[in-house]
Amino acid sequence: MKKIITAVLSLSIISKFVPLVSSARDLYVHNGLPEWSDTAVTGDINDDGYVNIADAVILNEYIMNGWSEDSEVSRMDVNYDGFIDSFDLVLMRKLVLNPDSAFSSDYSIDIIKSAENVPDGKVLTSKSAMTDYLSSFIEDESEISVFSERYDDKFFSENNLVLQPFIQERGRGIFYTVSSFGRTQNNEIYIVISPNYEIYRPLYQVTDTYLLIQTTIPKSQSSESDSVILLDTEENLSDISSYTYLSPDGKKEIYITQESFMNLADIRVYLKSSAISFSPLTSLTTENGFIPFSNNGEWYKDSDGNNVFGDGIHYNITWFTDNIVIDYESCQGTWNSVSVSLEPQPDPDSDR
């Protein structure tokens, strides 16, 4: 499955990025329709929507004493040099005197219908450039016209537009937020997205939903030569897969999700009644990792005549009337066996 490869954030990576803007509020768009649009303004440290003397006081307090009530310290780097110092205070004073010159950025996200290959993110400086860019991966002209109406010639007379398409692998709505936006030390523009799933992510249906992030930037702060990269706070941190197994009589179905990260394992078993209805049964753990489950098995009967599905090498699921027995192998070759009642148990996600 083709997808845009996203970078993984870690503390070491985060330290290399200088936020241009950062908002305490997350953007969330439901089914492609923005519930609201977030705006972040450079120098607006207290997040009241304005750059004024109150922000300058907070910045001065931080520079003098290394402390501030404001948690968004990244907003204090007004000149984007990676440091919070007197140079930021000088620029802050200029912004207080001329607040219209403060950098501001608006975010929104849409679901789009796209071909399989989507391009990298790009800074667009005109309506025609935007149309050409969208036409390269959106086949529906009526969909492109929506963007043409939203971002017209008047818009581009004052602003540039960053477009960043990406593929959301699970869920048919939009389950990502834009958490921050900025420049790397290599002068690349970056957009950070964060998952926003309400339940355990593997329980959402696997689907390729194409999303398009739109970020407005004043022309003075960007150009078409700027590179754009997308950063995902959780993607690729772990390997997640899931499989369903139907009982011999076809009346019950279990759903097993498995997640591995740095030799740690998490296996969960659910009773599946529909594509969106899952009842938790149990959570399986092993300190030595596990050989992943798969659909490569086949049905056979054990020595007692019970129906078993498995590959006979790494996992087996024995079906009974009211319970199943799951046998699975750890990465070190030892086996684990657990009997699971086919009655819902306390949700293993309740403490996540």
C-alpha positions as CSV (number, residue, x, y, z in Angstrom):
1,M,0.0,0.0,0.0
2,K,1.4,3.3,-1.1
3,K,1.6,6.0,1.5
4,I,3.5,9.2,2.3
5,I,6.4,8.3,4.6
6,T,6.3,10.5,7.7
7,A,9.1,11.3,10.1
8,V,8.8,10.2,13.7
9,L,9.1,12.7,16.4
10,S,11.3,12.1,19.4
11,L,12.8,14.4,22.1
12,S,16.0,14.5,20.1
13,I,14.2,15.4,16.9
14,I,11.9,18.0,18.5
15,S,15.0,19.8,19.8
16,K,16.1,20.5,16.2
17,F,12.9,22.3,15.3
18,V,12.1,25.9,16.0
19,P,8.3,26.5,16.2
20,L,7.0,29.3,14.0
21,V,3.6,29.2,15.7
22,S,2.0,26.9,18.2
23,S,-1.5,26.9,19.5
24,A,-2.8,25.6,22.8
25,R,-6.0,24.5,20.9
26,D,-6.1,21.6,18.5
27,L,-7.8,21.8,15.1
28,Y,-10.4,19.0,14.6
29,V,-12.3,18.6,11.4
30,H,-15.2,16.1,11.3
31,N,-16.1,14.3,8.1
32,G,-14.2,16.9,6.1
33,L,-16.0,19.9,7.5
34,P,-14.1,22.2,9.8
35,E,-15.9,22.6,13.1
36,W,-13.7,25.7,13.6
37,S,-10.5,27.0,12.1
38,D,-7.6,27.7,14.4
39,T,-5.4,30.8,14.1
40,A,-2.0,31.2,15.7
41,V,-0.3,34.6,15.9
42,T,3.4,35.1,16.4
43,G,4.0,36.9,19.7
44,D,0.6,36.1,21.1
45,I,2.1,34.4,24.2
46,N,-1.0,34.3,26.3
47,D,-3.2,33.1,23.4
48,D,-5.8,35.8,23.6
49,G,-5.7,36.5,19.9
50,Y,-3.7,39.7,20.1
51,V,-0.1,40.9,20.4
52,N,0.0,43.5,23.1
53,I,1.9,44.7,26.2
54,A,0.6,41.7,28.2
55,D,2.6,39.4,26.0
56,A,5.7,41.6,26.3
57,V,5.5,41.5,30.1
58,I,5.3,37.7,30.1
59,L,8.3,37.5,27.7
60,N,10.4,39.9,29.8
61,E,9.6,37.9,33.0
62,Y,10.7,34.7,31.3
63,I,14.0,36.3,30.0
64,M,14.8,37.9,33.4
65,N,13.7,35.1,35.7
66,G,13.4,32.0,33.6
67,W,9.8,31.5,34.6
68,S,6.4,32.3,33.2
69,E,2.8,31.3,33.9
70,D,2.4,30.6,30.2
71,S,3.1,27.0,29.2
72,E,3.6,27.7,25.5
73,V,7.3,28.7,25.9
74,S,7.8,28.0,22.1
75,R,5.7,31.1,21.3
76,M,8.3,33.2,23.0
77,D,10.9,32.5,20.2
78,V,9.5,35.4,18.2
79,N,12.4,35.7,15.8
80,Y,12.6,31.9,15.2
81,D,16.3,31.6,15.9
82,G,16.0,28.7,18.4
83,F,16.7,30.9,21.5
84,I,14.6,33.0,23.8
85,D,16.6,36.1,24.6
86,S,16.7,39.9,24.4
87,F,16.5,39.8,20.6
88,D,13.0,38.3,20.9
89,L,12.1,41.1,23.3
90,V,13.3,43.7,20.8
91,L,11.1,42.2,18.1
92,M,8.2,41.8,20.5
93,R,8.3,45.6,21.2
94,K,8.0,46.2,17.4
95,L,5.1,43.8,17.2
96,V,3.3,45.6,20.1
97,L,3.7,48.9,18.3
98,N,2.7,47.4,14.9
99,P,0.5,44.3,15.6
100,D,-0.6,44.0,12.0
101,S,3.0,42.9,11.1
102,A,2.7,39.8,13.3
103,F,2.9,36.4,11.6
104,S,-0.4,34.5,11.6
105,S,-1.3,31.2,10.3
106,D,-4.7,29.5,9.7
107,Y,-5.2,25.8,9.6
108,S,-7.9,23.6,8.1
109,I,-8.2,20.0,6.8
110,D,-10.4,18.4,4.2
111,I,-11.1,14.9,3.0
112,I,-10.3,14.6,-0.7
113,K,-10.8,12.0,-3.4
114,S,-7.4,11.3,-4.8
115,A,-5.5,9.0,-7.1
116,E,-3.1,6.6,-5.4
117,N,0.0,8.8,-5.8
118,V,-0.1,12.1,-3.9
119,P,2.7,14.6,-4.1
120,D,4.8,16.1,-1.4
121,G,3.6,19.2,0.4
122,K,4.2,22.5,-1.4
123,V,4.1,26.3,-0.9
124,L,1.8,27.8,-3.5
125,T,2.0,31.4,-4.4
126,S,-0.9,31.8,-6.9
127,K,-4.3,30.5,-7.8
128,S,-3.0,28.9,-11.1
129,A,-0.1,27.2,-9.2
130,M,-2.6,25.8,-6.7
131,T,-4.9,24.5,-9.5
132,D,-2.0,22.8,-11.3
133,Y,-0.9,21.2,-8.0
134,L,-4.3,19.9,-7.1
135,S,-4.9,18.6,-10.7
136,S,-1.9,16.4,-10.4
137,F,-3.6,14.1,-7.9
138,I,-7.3,15.1,-7.6
139,E,-9.4,13.8,-10.6
140,D,-12.7,15.5,-9.7
141,E,-12.8,19.0,-11.2
142,S,-15.7,20.0,-9.0
143,E,-13.6,19.3,-5.9
144,I,-10.8,21.5,-7.3
145,S,-13.3,24.3,-7.9
146,V,-14.1,24.3,-4.2
147,F,-10.5,25.2,-3.4
148,S,-10.5,27.8,-6.2
149,E,-13.4,29.6,-4.6
150,R,-11.8,29.3,-1.2
151,Y,-8.4,30.6,-2.2
152,D,-9.0,33.2,-4.9
153,D,-6.7,35.9,-6.5
154,K,-7.5,38.3,-3.6
155,F,-6.3,35.7,-1.2
156,F,-3.0,35.1,-3.0
157,S,-2.4,38.8,-3.3
158,E,-1.5,38.8,0.4
159,N,-0.9,35.2,1.3
160,N,0.8,32.0,0.3
161,L,-0.8,28.6,0.8
162,V,0.9,25.4,2.1
163,L,-0.9,22.3,1.0
164,Q,0.1,18.9,2.5
165,P,-1.8,15.8,1.5
166,F,-1.4,12.6,3.4
167,I,-3.1,9.2,3.9
168,Q,-4.9,8.3,7.1
169,E,-4.8,4.5,7.2
170,R,-7.7,3.9,9.7
171,G,-11.1,5.5,10.0
172,R,-13.4,7.0,7.4
173,G,-13.7,10.4,9.1
174,I,-10.8,12.7,10.1
175,F,-8.9,11.4,13.2
176,Y,-5.9,13.7,13.1
177,T,-5.2,17.1,14.5
178,V,-2.6,19.7,13.5
179,S,-0.6,20.3,16.6
180,S,2.1,22.7,15.4
181,F,3.8,24.3,12.5
182,G,7.3,25.7,12.0
183,R,10.7,25.7,10.3
184,T,13.6,23.2,10.8
185,Q,17.1,24.4,11.2
186,N,17.5,23.5,7.6
187,N,14.8,26.0,6.8
188,E,12.2,23.4,5.8
189,I,8.6,24.1,6.7
190,Y,7.2,21.4,8.8
191,I,3.7,20.4,9.9
192,V,3.1,18.2,12.9
193,I,0.0,16.1,13.1
194,S,-1.2,14.0,16.0
195,P,-3.7,11.1,16.1
196,N,-7.1,11.8,17.6
197,Y,-8.7,8.4,17.9
198,E,-11.3,8.1,20.7
199,I,-10.7,4.3,21.1
200,Y,-7.8,1.9,20.5
201,R,-6.7,2.8,17.0
202,P,-6.6,-0.8,15.5
203,L,-10.3,-1.1,16.1
204,Y,-11.0,1.5,13.4
205,Q,-11.6,0.0,10.0
206,V,-8.6,-0.1,7.7
207,T,-9.1,2.3,4.9
208,D,-7.0,4.8,2.9
209,T,-8.6,8.2,3.5
210,Y,-6.9,11.0,1.7
211,L,-6.6,14.2,3.7
212,L,-5.4,17.6,2.7
213,I,-4.0,20.1,5.3
214,Q,-4.1,23.7,4.3
215,T,-2.1,26.4,6.1
216,T,-2.1,30.1,5.3
217,I,1.1,32.0,5.5
218,P,1.8,35.7,4.7
219,K,3.9,36.1,1.5
220,S,6.6,37.8,3.5
221,Q,7.2,34.6,5.5
222,S,7.5,32.0,2.7
223,S,8.2,31.3,-0.9
224,E,7.6,28.6,-3.5
225,S,11.1,27.3,-3.0
226,D,10.5,26.3,0.6
227,S,10.4,22.5,1.2
228,V,7.5,21.1,3.2
229,I,7.7,18.0,5.4
230,L,5.0,16.2,7.4
231,L,5.8,14.9,10.9
232,D,3.6,12.4,12.7
233,T,3.8,12.1,16.5
234,E,2.9,8.5,16.7
235,E,3.0,6.9,13.2
236,N,5.7,4.2,12.8
237,L,6.4,4.2,16.5
238,S,5.0,0.6,16.6
239,D,3.8,-2.1,14.3
240,I,0.1,-2.6,14.5
241,S,-1.8,-5.4,12.7
242,S,-5.2,-7.0,13.3
243,Y,-7.0,-10.2,12.1
244,T,-10.5,-11.7,12.5
245,Y,-11.3,-15.3,13.1
246,L,-14.8,-16.8,12.6
247,S,-16.1,-19.7,14.7
248,P,-16.7,-23.0,13.0
249,D,-20.5,-22.5,13.1
250,G,-20.1,-18.9,11.8
251,K,-22.0,-17.4,14.7
252,K,-19.1,-15.8,16.6
253,E,-16.1,-13.8,15.4
254,I,-13.1,-12.7,17.4
255,Y,-10.9,-9.8,16.5
256,I,-7.2,-9.9,17.6
257,T,-5.0,-6.8,17.4
258,Q,-1.3,-7.0,18.0
259,E,1.2,-4.2,18.6
260,S,5.0,-4.5,19.0
261,F,7.5,-1.8,19.9
262,M,11.1,-2.3,20.9
263,N,10.5,-6.0,21.7
264,L,7.5,-5.2,23.8
265,A,4.2,-6.9,22.9
266,D,0.6,-6.1,23.3
267,I,-2.1,-8.5,22.1
268,R,-5.8,-7.8,22.6
269,V,-8.8,-10.0,21.9
270,Y,-12.3,-8.7,21.1
271,L,-15.6,-10.3,20.3
272,K,-16.7,-8.7,17.0
273,S,-20.4,-8.2,16.3
274,S,-20.1,-5.7,13.5
275,A,-17.6,-3.5,11.7
276,I,-17.9,-0.9,14.4
277,S,-18.9,-2.9,17.4
278,F,-16.3,-4.7,19.5
279,S,-16.6,-6.2,23.0
280,P,-13.3,-6.6,24.9
281,L,-12.5,-10.2,26.0
282,T,-8.9,-10.1,27.2
283,S,-5.4,-8.7,26.8
284,L,-2.5,-11.1,26.3
285,T,1.0,-10.2,27.4
286,T,4.5,-11.7,27.0
287,E,7.8,-10.2,28.2
288,N,9.7,-11.8,25.3
289,G,7.7,-10.4,22.4
290,F,5.6,-12.7,20.2
291,I,5.5,-14.3,16.8
292,P,2.6,-12.3,15.1
293,F,-0.7,-13.9,14.4
294,S,-1.8,-14.1,10.8
295,N,-4.5,-15.5,8.4
296,N,-2.1,-18.1,7.1
297,G,-3.6,-20.9,9.2
298,E,-6.1,-23.6,8.4
299,W,-8.8,-25.6,10.1
300,Y,-8.0,-29.0,11.7
301,K,-9.1,-31.1,14.6
302,D,-6.9,-31.8,17.6
303,S,-6.6,-35.2,19.3
304,D,-9.8,-34.7,21.2
305,G,-11.8,-33.8,18.0
306,N,-12.0,-30.0,18.8
307,N,-12.0,-27.5,16.0
308,V,-8.7,-25.6,15.8
309,F,-7.6,-22.8,13.5
310,G,-3.9,-22.0,13.2
311,D,-0.7,-22.5,11.4
312,G,0.4,-25.2,13.8
313,I,3.8,-23.5,14.2
314,H,3.3,-20.1,15.9
315,Y,-0.3,-19.9,17.0
316,N,-3.5,-22.0,17.3
317,I,-7.0,-21.1,18.3
318,T,-9.2,-23.9,19.7
319,W,-12.9,-23.2,19.5
320,F,-15.4,-24.3,22.1
321,T,-19.0,-23.4,22.7
322,D,-18.5,-20.7,25.3
323,N,-14.7,-20.1,25.2
324,I,-11.6,-20.3,23.1
325,V,-8.1,-21.4,24.0
326,I,-5.3,-19.4,22.3
327,D,-1.8,-20.8,22.1
328,Y,0.9,-18.5,20.8
329,E,4.7,-18.5,20.6
330,S,7.0,-15.9,22.1
331,C,10.1,-14.6,20.2
332,Q,12.3,-16.8,22.3
333,G,10.4,-20.0,21.4
334,T,8.4,-20.5,24.5
335,W,4.6,-20.9,24.3
336,N,1.8,-19.2,26.1
337,S,-1.7,-20.6,26.5
338,V,-4.8,-18.8,27.8
339,S,-8.5,-19.7,27.9
340,V,-10.7,-16.8,26.9
341,S,-14.4,-16.7,27.8
342,L,-16.6,-15.5,24.9
343,E,-18.3,-13.1,27.3
344,P,-17.3,-9.4,27.4
345,Q,-14.7,-8.6,30.1
346,P,-13.6,-5.2,31.5
347,D,-12.2,-3.0,28.8
348,P,-8.4,-3.5,28.5
349,D,-8.2,0.1,27.2
350,S,-9.8,1.7,30.2
351,D,-6.5,2.6,31.8
352,R,-4.8,3.8,28.5
